[in-house]
């Protein structure tokens, strides 16, 4: 009863507390401090006006604990020999070797409904952690409940700053014990064109403060020769991998793929982590207690995980007719997709899109779990946003919770009043 009362209170706050908790001036100043560049924050807010929401999202302590417990349980399951064997059966070659790394910034995305948190998907290169530190740094108590939540549960941003650097160093030690992390490459395709380029710059500044030199670079600028990965003649110790070619299969990533396979540089998040944890085919197992038990999961883990993952099935010729007939119940997403691309809500899907799904390599149908709603003020007018919660983690331990506010089928950073939002635990 107490848990239900708290959830109803959080829902009330999310719908009725419409005040902003972050000012543009303070957020710009926070971004300037973190980047070490005057005017950086103003440029980010001007050029990416929907990157940040100024409205916090409230969640209950019970739901926060449940999400953290889910992450621990899923990562326990992901280490079971039978799970690993099944996950790697059709995995890319770059995922085959185990260098004992854990992968920085795993992202577990939840929708919170009347029944509590439901896991929608798992991501290996989840973006936004450093951006969310910037907003947490200047969060104001917008109401009495927010003030209490900040007093009781607000994360220590300074400690998170330190923890973020330490997980990179932990990755280095896991694969190359005793070797210092001196030079890192923050890697994405044409990084200057990426929407989250400001985050790459915040990572670089964080490395700099910690005495780690780094470069933001396209993988084509990396060279692999003689067992060494380098950039302009300098040996790269670690690659912070933000590519969405999760298996490093594309020819333009060949140099990085070879270095990864040979263990020449630490690559994190790794192709192996995506194959073992983030391929959306795994949702079909995570939502099935019997399947988890058959793979060796404990009854407690199997029951808890399956109760908080919406039922998910592979789209096959055998179930295609039934899925189409009942499509309003389902959300369809590509098994190796990212950022909501080529993902479709069944009630909005045309027959032409359905035919494309049937021709595609692998699609997963997940029962619709409606996102929670958050009220916001947009130019003085009350509006409703959808919200999800992302829990960033490392080695099964939660690092930071953040929300994303949006309208439409998936998170998109195109909605006025939407974007990354701080989370307050009540």
C-alpha positions as semicolon CSV with decimal commas, in nm:
position;residue;x (nm);y (nm);z (nm)
1;X;0,000;0,000;0,000
2;X;0,284;0,241;0,085
3;X;0,452;0,169;-0,250
4;X;0,126;0,241;-0,436
5;X;0,078;0,566;-0,242
6;X;0,430;0,680;-0,332
7;X;0,378;0,594;-0,698
8;X;0,053;0,789;-0,708
9;X;0,233;1,084;-0,549
10;X;0,510;1,065;-0,810
11;X;0,249;1,049;-1,087
12;X;0,073;1,351;-0,939
13;X;0,396;1,548;-0,926
14;X;0,484;1,452;-1,283
15;X;0,148;1,574;-1,409
16;X;0,099;1,879;-1,188
17;X;0,443;2,020;-1,102
18;X;0,511;2,213;-1,423
19;X;0,778;2,455;-1,305
20;X;1,127;2,462;-1,451
21;X;1,413;2,354;-1,225
22;X;1,701;2,466;-1,446
23;X;1,767;2,809;-1,592
24;X;1,931;2,847;-1,931
25;X;2,197;3,079;-1,788
26;X;2,302;2,833;-1,518
27;X;2,299;2,540;-1,759
28;X;2,515;2,730;-2,009
29;X;2,758;2,820;-1,730
30;X;2,771;2,456;-1,617
31;X;2,852;2,343;-1,969
32;X;3,121;2,609;-1,994
33;X;3,283;2,492;-1,669
34;X;3,275;2,128;-1,772
35;X;3,410;2,189;-2,119
36;X;3,666;2,450;-2,013
37;X;3,546;2,669;-2,302
38;X;3,380;3,008;-2,268
39;X;3,065;3,025;-2,478
40;X;3,046;2,648;-2,523
41;X;2,720;2,618;-2,329
42;X;2,545;2,902;-2,510
43;X;2,639;2,741;-2,841
44;X;2,504;2,402;-2,736
45;X;2,172;2,547;-2,620
46;X;2,136;2,755;-2,937
47;X;2,228;2,482;-3,186
48;X;2,060;2,193;-3,003
49;X;1,755;2,356;-2,845
50;X;1,585;2,024;-2,764
51;X;1,884;1,845;-2,611
52;X;1,786;1,936;-2,254
53;X;1,451;1,963;-2,084
54;X;1,440;2,204;-1,793
55;X;1,177;1,997;-1,608
56;X;1,274;1,715;-1,367
57;X;1,101;1,377;-1,362
58;X;0,993;1,221;-1,032
59;X;1,030;0,848;-0,958
60;X;0,974;0,659;-0,635
61;X;1,255;0,512;-0,431
62;X;1,101;0,164;-0,474
63;X;1,106;0,201;-0,853
64;X;1,464;0,328;-0,845
65;X;1,568;0,027;-0,638
66;X;1,382;-0,211;-0,869
67;X;1,558;-0,072;-1,175
68;X;1,896;-0,110;-1,007
69;X;1,809;-0,467;-0,903
70;X;1,702;-0,547;-1,260
71;X;2,038;-0,433;-1,395
72;X;2,227;-0,651;-1,147
73;X;2,010;-0,953;-1,224
74;X;2,035;-0,917;-1,603
75;X;2,410;-0,884;-1,587
76;X;2,428;-1,195;-1,367
77;X;2,227;-1,384;-1,627
78;X;2,444;-1,248;-1,909
79;X;2,748;-1,419;-1,754
80;X;2,592;-1,765;-1,745
81;X;2,785;-2,000;-1,979
82;X;2,470;-2,113;-2,160
83;X;2,359;-1,751;-2,216
84;X;2,700;-1,650;-2,350
85;X;2,716;-1,952;-2,579
86;X;2,373;-1,879;-2,723
87;X;2,441;-1,506;-2,759
88;X;2,770;-1,557;-2,944
89;X;2,644;-1,826;-3,181
90;X;2,575;-1,582;-3,464
91;X;2,774;-1,288;-3,328
92;X;3,023;-1,087;-3,535
93;X;3,385;-1,202;-3,531
94;X;3,490;-0,898;-3,326
95;X;3,266;-1,021;-3,043
96;X;3,425;-1,365;-3,012
97;X;3,722;-1,277;-2,790
98;X;3,674;-1,201;-2,422
99;X;3,912;-0,937;-2,289
100;X;3,732;-0,922;-1,950
101;X;3,618;-0,564;-2,004
102;X;3,271;-0,467;-1,881
103;X;3,191;-0,179;-2,118
104;X;3,144;0,177;-2,000
105;X;2,800;0,335;-1,980
106;X;2,565;0,048;-2,031
107;X;2,217;0,196;-2,065
108;X;1,901;0,027;-1,941
109;X;1,584;0,202;-2,062
110;X;1,259;0,172;-1,866
111;X;0,899;0,284;-1,895
112;X;0,731;0,327;-1,557
113;X;0,363;0,239;-1,539
114;X;0,112;0,140;-1,271
115;X;0,288;-0,196;-1,232
116;X;0,630;-0,034;-1,187
117;X;0,932;-0,017;-1,418
118;X;0,931;-0,219;-1,741
119;X;1,260;-0,266;-1,927
120;X;1,221;-0,164;-2,290
121;X;1,575;-0,228;-2,411
122;X;1,944;-0,243;-2,327
123;X;2,210;-0,030;-2,497
124;X;2,588;-0,059;-2,491
125;X;2,687;0,287;-2,609
126;X;2,420;0,482;-2,426
127;X;2,471;0,853;-2,475
128;X;2,402;1,139;-2,240
129;X;2,571;1,055;-1,910
130;X;2,812;1,351;-1,921
131;X;2,539;1,584;-2,043
132;X;2,322;1,487;-1,750
133;X;2,599;1,572;-1,504
134;X;2,590;1,926;-1,640
135;X;2,222;1,965;-1,567
136;X;2,240;1,796;-1,226
137;X;2,509;2,044;-1,127
138;X;2,269;2,339;-1,152
139;X;1,936;2,181;-1,059
140;X;1,716;2,400;-0,838
141;X;1,433;2,285;-0,610
142;X;1,128;2,386;-0,811
143;X;0,883;2,289;-0,533
144;X;0,877;2,155;-0,177
145;X;0,871;1,793;-0,293
146;X;1,167;1,855;-0,522
147;X;1,356;2,013;-0,235
148;X;1,299;1,709;-0,014
149;X;1,401;1,474;-0,295
150;X;1,722;1,668;-0,356
151;X;1,803;1,672;0,014
152;X;1,746;1,297;0,053
153;X;1,862;1,142;-0,275
154;X;2,040;1,392;-0,498
155;X;2,356;1,232;-0,639
156;X;2,697;1,372;-0,552
157;X;2,805;1,517;-0,887
158;X;3,170;1,549;-0,785
159;X;3,183;1,178;-0,698
160;X;3,012;1,090;-1,026
161;X;3,273;1,295;-1,213
162;X;3,542;1,086;-1,049
163;X;3,353;0,758;-1,099
164;X;3,312;0,824;-1,472
165;X;3,687;0,855;-1,521
166;X;3,755;0,553;-1,303
167;X;3,542;0,319;-1,513
168;X;3,763;0,396;-1,812
169;X;4,068;0,322;-1,603
170;X;3,902;0,001;-1,480
171;X;3,851;-0,107;-1,841
172;X;4,217;-0,043;-1,907
173;X;4,323;-0,256;-1,610
174;X;4,080;-0,537;-1,697
175;X;4,240;-0,589;-2,037
176;X;4,591;-0,458;-1,980
177;X;4,679;-0,492;-1,610
178;X;4,945;-0,252;-1,493
179;X;4,932;-0,030;-1,803
180;X;4,839;0,333;-1,747
181;X;4,570;0,501;-1,954
182;X;4,764;0,785;-2,116
183;X;4,594;0,845;-2,454
184;X;4,232;0,773;-2,549
185;X;4,044;0,809;-2,877
186;X;3,677;0,909;-2,860
187;X;3,553;0,750;-3,182
188;X;3,244;0,797;-3,397
189;X;3,178;0,827;-3,768
190;X;3,232;1,188;-3,875
191;X;3,207;1,308;-3,513
192;X;3,172;1,673;-3,613
193;X;2,833;1,590;-3,763
194;X;2,702;1,395;-3,464
195;X;2,418;1,539;-3,259
196;X;2,593;1,437;-2,937
197;X;2,926;1,595;-3,032
198;X;2,900;1,826;-2,726
199;X;2,910;1,518;-2,505
200;X;3,227;1,397;-2,676
201;X;3,382;1,733;-2,592
202;X;3,274;1,700;-2,228
203;X;3,432;1,353;-2,213
204;X;3,752;1,496;-2,359
205;X;3,757;1,775;-2,101
206;X;3,695;1,525;-1,822
207;X;3,987;1,314;-1,943
208;X;4,205;1,625;-1,956
209;X;4,127;1,713;-1,593
210;X;4,224;1,358;-1,497
211;X;4,557;1,377;-1,678
212;X;4,448;1,163;-1,973
213;X;4,519;1,300;-2,320
214;X;4,254;1,229;-2,583
215;X;4,130;1,302;-2,932
216;X;3,783;1,304;-3,089
217;X;3,823;1,125;-3,417
218;X;3,664;0,936;-3,706
219;X;3,779;0,571;-3,709
220;X;3,923;0,627;-4,056
221;X;4,192;0,843;-3,895
222;X;4,319;0,549;-3,690
223;X;4,603;0,333;-3,817
224;X;4,678;-0,026;-3,715
225;X;5,024;-0,160;-3,789
226;X;5,264;-0,390;-3,611
227;X;5,017;-0,469;-3,336
228;X;4,971;-0,103;-3,243
229;X;4,670;0,123;-3,295
230;X;4,772;0,483;-3,346
231;X;4,652;0,830;-3,436
232;X;4,898;1,054;-3,616
233;X;5,185;0,845;-3,485
234;X;5,070;0,834;-3,123
235;X;4,975;0,499;-2,968
236;X;4,610;0,474;-2,865
237;X;4,562;0,295;-2,533
238;X;4,182;0,298;-2,526
239;X;3,899;0,365;-2,768
240;X;3,576;0,507;-2,629
241;X;3,355;0,350;-2,893
242;X;3,043;0,548;-2,991
243;X;2,992;0,374;-3,326
244;X;2,658;0,215;-3,408
245;X;2,830;-0,048;-3,622
246;X;2,818;-0,267;-3,313
247;X;3,017;-0,557;-3,458
248;X;3,270;-0,333;-3,639
249;X;3,168;-0,515;-3,957
250;X;3,180;-0,223;-4,198
251;X;3,487;-0,202;-4,417
252;X;3,558;0,156;-4,311
253;X;3,607;0,021;-3,957
254;X;3,851;-0,252;-4,061
255;X;4,153;-0,102;-3,885
256;X;3,965;-0,071;-3,559
257;X;3,816;-0,419;-3,599
258;X;4,162;-0,577;-3,638
259;X;4,297;-0,386;-3,340
260;X;3,997;-0,498;-3,136
261;X;4,036;-0,863;-3,236
262;X;4,407;-0,858;-3,154
263;X;4,355;-0,682;-2,823
264;X;4,594;-0,409;-2,933
265;X;4,382;-0,138;-2,773
266;X;4,101;-0,149;-2,521
267;X;3,773;-0,094;-2,707
268;X;3,483;0,003;-2,483
269;X;3,192;-0,048;-2,522
270;X;3,302;-0,368;-2,690
271;X;3,138;-0,565;-2,972
272;X;3,117;-0,857;-2,729
273;X;2,911;-0,655;-2,480
274;X;2,661;-0,566;-2,751
275;X;2,636;-0,928;-2,865
276;X;2,589;-1,060;-2,511
277;X;2,369;-0,787;-2,365
278;X;2,220;-0,543;-2,613
279;X;2,102;-0,744;-2,915
280;X;1,725;-0,699;-2,894
281;X;1,672;-1,068;-2,965
282;X;1,763;-1,118;-2,599
283;X;1,438;-0,947;-2,498
284;X;1,259;-1,266;-2,602
285;X;1,456;-1,456;-2,338
286;X;1,443;-1,187;-2,071
287;X;1,063;-1,183;-2,088
288;X;1,039;-1,564;-2,049
289;X;1,103;-1,704;-1,700
290;X;1,117;-2,064;-1,824
291;X;1,376;-1,977;-2,089
292;X;1,590;-1,798;-1,832
293;X;1,570;-2,090;-1,591
294;X;1,666;-2,331;-1,870
295;X;1,979;-2,123;-1,929
296;X;2,077;-2,154;-1,564
297;X;1,927;-1,842;-1,404
298;X;1,808;-1,868;-1,046
299;X;1,434;-1,879;-0,992
300;X;1,447;-1,541;-0,818
301;X;1,632;-1,375;-1,106
302;X;1,417;-1,542;-1,372
303;X;1,092;-1,441;-1,207
304;X;1,197;-1,084;-1,130
305;X;1,341;-1,015;-1,475
306;X;1,053;-1,168;-1,671
307;X;0,798;-0,978;-1,459
308;X;0,960;-0,647;-1,561
309;X;1,025;-0,707;-1,931
310;X;0,723;-0,684;-2,164
311;X;0,660;-1,007;-2,354
312;X;0,879;-1,012;-2,663
313;X;0,890;-1,250;-2,961
314;X;1,086;-1,277;-3,283
315;X;0,891;-1,194;-3,597
316;X;0,881;-1,513;-3,806
317;X;0,684;-1,638;-4,107
318;X;0,497;-1,866;-3,867
319;X;0,364;-1,587;-3,642
320;X;0,349;-1,306;-3,897
321;X;-0,025;-1,327;-3,964
322;X;-0,112;-1,327;-3,594
323;X;0,122;-1,038;-3,519
324;X;-0,026;-0,832;-3,803
325;X;-0,381;-0,908;-3,692
326;X;-0,300;-0,799;-3,335
327;X;-0,043;-0,533;-3,429
328;X;-0,194;-0,268;-3,199
329;X;-0,061;-0,470;-2,906
330;X;0,297;-0,469;-3,031
331;X;0,596;-0,243;-3,085
332;X;0,833;-0,363;-3,359
333;X;1,207;-0,297;-3,346
334;X;1,507;-0,430;-3,543
335;X;1,721;-0,670;-3,341
336;X;2,038;-0,470;-3,404
337;X;1,877;-0,128;-3,423
338;X;1,954;0,188;-3,230
339;X;1,803;0,525;-3,141
340;X;1,454;0,418;-3,243
341;X;1,550;0,390;-3,610
342;X;1,319;0,162;-3,813
343;X;1,112;0,099;-3,499
344;X;0,735;0,112;-3,533
345;X;0,433;0,114;-3,308
346;X;0,189;-0,141;-3,444
347;X;-0,116;0,086;-3,438
348;X;0,068;0,338;-3,660
349;X;0,214;0,085;-3,902
350;X;0,115;0,057;-4,268
351;X;0,102;-0,268;-4,463
352;X;0,396;-0,147;-4,672
353;X;0,610;-0,106;-4,358
354;X;0,497;-0,450;-4,243
355;X;0,620;-0,604;-4,566
356;X;0,957;-0,434;-4,513
357;X;0,975;-0,583;-4,163
358;X;0,903;-0,932;-4,298
359;X;1,186;-0,894;-4,551
360;X;1,432;-0,763;-4,290
361;X;1,699;-0,977;-4,131
362;X;1,557;-0,986;-3,777
363;X;1,278;-0,801;-3,598
364;X;1,151;-0,829;-3,244
365;X;0,790;-0,761;-3,147
366;X;0,751;-0,633;-2,792
367;X;0,418;-0,585;-2,618
368;X;0,344;-0,216;-2,590
369;X;0,433;-0,075;-2,249
370;X;0,306;0,285;-2,256
371;X;0,557;0,540;-2,127
372;X;0,473;0,758;-1,831
373;X;0,367;1,117;-1,891
374;X;0,529;1,436;-1,770
375;X;0,365;1,775;-1,775
376;X;0,580;2,067;-1,891
377;X;0,533;2,432;-1,972
378;X;0,616;2,526;-2,331
379;X;0,608;2,902;-2,394
380;X;0,357;2,946;-2,114
381;X;0,128;2,665;-2,229
382;X;0,092;2,335;-2,043
383;X;0,184;2,030;-2,252
384;X;0,224;1,656;-2,197
385;X;0,540;1,466;-2,279
386;X;0,616;1,097;-2,278
387;X;0,905;0,999;-2,053
388;X;1,141;0,709;-2,011
389;X;1,413;0,648;-1,755
390;X;1,767;0,550;-1,849
391;X;1,988;0,390;-1,587
392;X;2,355;0,419;-1,677
393;X;2,564;0,141;-1,524
394;X;2,904;-0,023;-1,516
395;X;2,965;-0,387;-1,426
396;X;2,608;-0,418;-1,301
397;X;2,625;-0,117;-1,069
398;X;2,402;0,182;-1,133
399;X;2,586;0,508;-1,191
400;X;2,320;0,763;-1,276
401;X;1,951;0,789;-1,364
402;X;1,827;1,031;-1,627
403;X;1,497;1,083;-1,805
404;X;1,421;1,161;-2,167
405;X;1,109;1,362;-2,251
406;X;0,961;1,345;-2,598
407;X;0,654;1,328;-2,819
408;X;0,602;1,080;-3,101
409;X;0,682;0,710;-3,124
410;X;1,037;0,720;-2,987
411;X;1,282;0,954;-2,815
412;X;1,399;1,201;-3,076
413;X;1,537;1,525;-2,922
414;X;1,313;1,719;-3,157
415;X;1,034;1,815;-2,919
416;X;1,011;2,163;-2,771
417;X;1,023;2,118;-2,395
418;X;1,175;1,772;-2,437
419;X;1,525;1,626;-2,412
420;X;1,738;1,489;-2,130
421;X;1,584;1,566;-1,793
422;X;1,711;1,517;-1,436
423;X;1,546;1,252;-1,218
424;X;1,434;1,320;-0,861
425;X;1,366;1,026;-0,627
426;X;1,070;1,076;-0,392
